[in-house]
Structures are given as structure tokens and as C-alpha cells.
Amino acid sequence: MNIWTVIALGALTYVSRAAALVLLPDPPAHMRRFLERIPAPLFASLAATALFTPEGSLASPALLAATAGALVAVRSRSLLVILVAGIVGYFGYTAGLLLIRR
């Protein structure tokens, strides 16, 4: 893939999104309320499916630590608290695996 392909795809993406914003009318109020509520459940469903492997076991410790950080981020909005939650989640999970394997 050369640089001109990347530039063309970027321009196409930008133009298509800009055209939708400029040319499409604003949705009615009831539709706007509905559309504003879609991102949270959609993200939650995508995140939940990422926590498990196709075999049904839990995902990697790094992903679980990122999930712990994300859950704390929703409440705290503090980078230090988020980092601590991620580290605790990672080491808690790996320590649990070590205890199970004994």
C-alpha cells in the first residue's frame, strides 16, 4: 500500500463524514435521544465480548488490567487511581493464576 492510497482513503473518509454532517437534516428530538443512548450499550457489549476467548476462558491479564482501569476511570477520572487499579488488577489476576496452578 503506497502513500497515495493512504491519502486517498483518508480523503474519502473525511469527505463522506463531512458530507453527512452538511447534507443530512437534523434528526427529530425523539430520534436524537435514542441515538445519544446507543454508544454506551454498544461499547459495553464490545468490551464484554473481548473479556473472553473463543474457548470460553478469561482473556489475557493485560486486557483484564485494562478493564479494571476502565471501570475505575468511569468513576474517578484520576490518572493515578486508574494506573493503580490497572496494576492491582494485573497482579491480582496473575497471582490468582499462580495460586490455582499450585
Secondary structure by P-SEA (a helix, b strand, c coil): ccaaaaaaaaaaaaaaaaaaacccccccaaaaaaaaacaaaaaaaaaaaaccccccccccaaaaaaaaaaaaaaccccaaaaaaaaaaaaaaaaaaaaaaac
